[in-house]
Amino acid sequence: MAVPILIIDPGHGGNDPGGGSNSLWLEKHLVLQISLYQAERFGELGVPVTLTRRTDTTLAASDRAEIVRESGARYCISNHINAGGGDGVEAIHSIHSDGALARRIVDAISTRGQNVRRVFTRTLPGDRTRDYYFMHRETGGVQTVIVEYGFADSPGDDITQLQTQWKSYAEAVVMAFCRHIGHPYAPPRAVSSGSTGGASGRQPEVQAAIGVVVNGAARGSGYLIDNVSYVPARLLTELFGATVGWDGSNVTIRTDNDE
């Protein structure tokens, strides 16, 4: 078995449900769902990966850190759901990291419609040379990014987004990580239920991930599928100063522009 380049950590577990819980989900379950999906996708893409847990298992902080430290991986993504009444995705990186992977992850999730709250580091009180979070401080040379996908008690739209878009956010992290390490990325093949790929009987050919650059600045990404470019409607409409909404009853995207 190949030595993993990445270890994924579904936060909490077992007798620790996690603070990012509400009446709709327990954090430990939602982050395990996200993590298992990501591990499967990385496997499909040929990225050697492992996890700190694959089931609803209790892990002490010291045990979790040891698993990461001894994994042989170069990177760790620790998945969490936030709490505290905020809104949007956060990523936390070590004070000894340049934060490039954390920023890339947050930027990728933002292209899927999630708000960005911040990318940051935190030091121990009274010791600015040491990380506050044990997942940074006690995982050795493994570069760990803690990803908080949104708030379980958000006054905004995080709760609905986490329920309906968790897989899209998880896939965004897969894409961001592949690009960070220079590994080829392709999105999952989308085939309708009961279909073999349309009238032609084949699956669509996903040829490449494409970048969207406006006035010299990278503003998001899409895909080239069967020689057709696909870019998220939210991205395009917001670039032109409009807002986008989804009408589920009529399966319609609506855009508005006050100008």
C-alpha positions in Angstrom: 0.0 0.0 0.0 1.4 3.4 -1.0 2.4 5.8 1.8 -0.3 8.5 1.9 0.5 12.0 0.9 -2.7 13.1 2.7 -4.5 12.1 5.9 -8.1 13.3 6.3 -9.3 13.9 9.9 -13.1 13.8 10.5 -13.2 15.8 13.7 -14.7 14.5 17.0 -16.5 11.1 17.0 -17.8 8.6 19.4 -18.6 10.2 22.8 -17.7 13.7 21.4 -20.5 14.9 19.1 -18.7 18.2 18.3 -19.9 21.7 19.0 -21.0 22.2 15.4 -24.2 20.3 16.0 -27.8 21.2 15.9 -31.3 19.6 15.7 -30.6 18.5 12.1 -27.2 16.9 12.5 -24.3 16.0 14.8 -21.0 17.5 13.7 -19.2 14.1 14.1 -21.6 12.5 11.6 -21.6 15.3 9.0 -17.8 15.6 8.9 -17.4 11.8 8.7 -19.7 11.9 5.7 -17.6 14.7 4.1 -14.4 12.9 4.8 -15.4 9.5 3.5 -16.6 11.2 0.3 -13.3 13.0 -0.1 -11.3 9.8 0.6 -13.3 7.9 -2.1 -12.7 10.8 -4.6 -9.0 11.0 -3.9 -8.8 7.2 -4.4 -10.5 7.6 -7.8 -8.0 10.3 -8.7 -5.0 8.2 -7.6 -4.0 10.4 -4.6 -2.7 8.2 -1.8 -4.9 9.0 1.2 -5.9 7.6 4.7 -8.1 8.8 7.5 -7.9 9.1 11.3 -11.2 7.4 11.6 -13.7 5.7 9.3 -16.5 5.0 11.8 -18.1 6.8 14.8 -15.1 6.2 17.0 -13.9 8.1 20.0 -10.4 9.5 19.6 -8.6 11.4 22.4 -6.7 14.4 21.2 -3.3 12.8 21.8 -4.4 9.6 19.9 -5.7 11.7 17.0 -2.5 13.7 16.8 -0.4 10.6 17.0 -2.3 9.0 14.1 -1.6 12.0 12.0 2.0 12.4 13.1 2.8 8.7 12.4 0.8 8.4 9.2 3.7 9.3 6.9 1.5 11.9 5.2 2.8 15.3 4.2 -0.6 17.0 4.6 -3.7 16.7 6.8 -7.1 18.2 6.2 -9.2 18.2 9.5 -12.9 18.6 8.8 -15.2 20.5 11.1 -18.5 22.4 11.4 -18.4 25.7 13.2 -20.5 27.2 15.9 -20.9 30.6 17.6 -23.4 32.4 15.4 -21.1 33.3 12.5 -21.5 32.6 8.8 -19.2 31.2 6.1 -16.2 29.0 5.6 -13.1 29.3 7.7 -9.7 27.7 7.4 -7.0 27.7 10.1 -3.4 26.9 9.3 -0.3 26.7 11.4 1.8 29.8 12.3 4.7 27.9 10.7 2.8 27.5 7.4 2.5 30.1 4.6 -1.3 29.4 4.4 -1.3 28.7 0.7 -3.3 25.5 1.0 -5.7 27.0 3.4 -6.4 29.9 1.1 -6.8 27.7 -1.9 -9.3 25.5 -0.1 -11.4 28.5 1.0 -11.3 30.1 -2.5 -12.5 26.8 -4.0 -15.4 26.4 -1.6 -16.4 30.1 -2.2 -16.8 29.2 -5.9 -19.5 26.8 -4.9 -21.6 29.6 -3.3 -20.4 29.6 0.3 -19.4 32.9 2.0 -15.8 33.3 3.2 -15.4 34.3 6.8 -11.6 34.2 7.2 -8.3 32.3 6.8 -6.2 32.7 10.0 -3.7 31.3 12.5 -3.8 31.4 16.3 -1.0 31.2 18.9 -1.0 29.9 22.5 -1.7 32.6 25.0 1.6 33.8 26.4 3.7 32.0 23.7 3.6 33.4 20.2 6.0 30.7 19.0 3.5 27.9 19.4 0.2 27.1 17.7 -3.0 27.2 19.7 -4.7 24.1 18.2 -3.2 20.7 19.0 -3.8 19.6 15.4 -1.1 22.1 14.4 1.0 21.9 17.5 1.2 18.1 18.0 1.2 16.6 14.5 4.9 17.0 13.8 5.9 17.9 10.3 2.5 17.2 8.8 1.0 20.4 7.3 -2.5 20.5 8.8 -5.4 22.7 7.7 -8.5 22.8 9.8 -11.5 23.5 7.6 -14.7 24.8 9.2 -17.3 24.4 6.3 -19.9 26.7 7.9 -21.9 27.4 11.1 -24.4 25.0 12.6 -26.1 28.0 14.3 -25.7 30.5 11.5 -28.2 33.4 11.3 -27.5 33.4 7.6 -27.8 30.5 5.0 -25.1 28.1 6.3 -27.6 25.6 7.7 -29.4 25.1 4.4 -26.2 25.2 2.5 -24.5 22.5 4.7 -27.5 20.3 4.3 -27.8 20.6 0.5 -24.3 21.5 -0.6 -21.9 19.5 1.6 -20.9 17.3 -1.2 -20.1 20.2 -3.5 -18.0 21.8 -0.7 -16.2 18.5 -0.1 -15.5 18.2 -3.9 -14.1 21.7 -3.9 -11.5 20.7 -1.3 -10.6 17.7 -3.4 -10.0 20.0 -6.4 -8.1 22.5 -4.4 -5.8 19.9 -2.9 -5.0 18.3 -6.3 -4.1 21.7 -7.7 -2.0 22.5 -4.7 0.2 19.5 -5.1 0.1 19.6 -8.9 -1.9 16.4 -9.3 -4.3 15.9 -12.3 -7.9 16.6 -11.3 -11.1 15.7 -13.0 -14.6 16.2 -11.5 -16.8 13.1 -10.8 -18.7 11.9 -13.8 -22.4 13.0 -13.6 -24.8 10.4 -15.1 -28.6 10.7 -14.6 -30.2 7.9 -12.6 -31.2 5.0 -14.8 -29.1 6.5 -17.7 -26.0 5.2 -19.4 -25.0 8.7 -20.5 -27.7 10.0 -22.7 -28.9 9.1 -26.2 -25.4 8.1 -27.3 -25.2 5.5 -24.5 -21.9 6.9 -23.2 -20.8 9.0 -20.3 -19.9 12.6 -20.9 -16.2 13.2 -21.4 -14.7 15.4 -18.7 -11.7 16.8 -20.4 -10.3 19.3 -17.9 -10.9 21.7 -15.1 -10.8 25.3 -16.4 -10.0 28.6 -14.7 -12.0 31.8 -15.0 -9.8 34.9 -15.1 -11.2 38.4 -15.2 -8.9 41.4 -15.7 -5.9 39.3 -14.9 -7.3 37.9 -11.6 -8.4 34.3 -11.0 -12.1 34.4 -10.0 -13.2 30.8 -10.0 -13.3 27.6 -12.0 -15.4 25.4 -14.1 -15.1 22.3 -16.4 -14.6 21.4 -20.0 -17.1 18.6 -20.8 -17.5 17.3 -24.4 -15.8 20.5 -25.7 -18.4 22.7 -23.9 -17.3 25.0 -21.1 -19.4 24.8 -17.9 -19.1 27.6 -15.3 -21.3 28.0 -12.2 -24.2 30.4 -12.8 -23.6 32.1 -9.4 -20.0 32.9 -10.3 -20.9 34.5 -13.7 -23.8 36.5 -12.4 -21.9 37.9 -9.4 -19.0 38.9 -11.6 -21.4 41.1 -13.5 -22.9 42.6 -10.4 -26.1 40.6 -10.3 -27.6 38.2 -7.8 -28.6 34.7 -8.5 -31.4 32.7 -7.0 -32.7 29.1 -7.3 -36.4 28.3 -7.9 -36.6 24.6 -7.0 -40.3 24.3 -7.8 -39.7 25.4 -11.4 -36.1 24.1 -11.6 -35.1 27.6 -12.7 -32.1 29.9 -12.1 -33.1 33.6 -11.8 -30.8 36.6 -11.9 -31.5 40.2 -10.9 -29.5 43.4 -11.6 -30.7 46.7 -10.2 -28.7 48.7 -12.7 
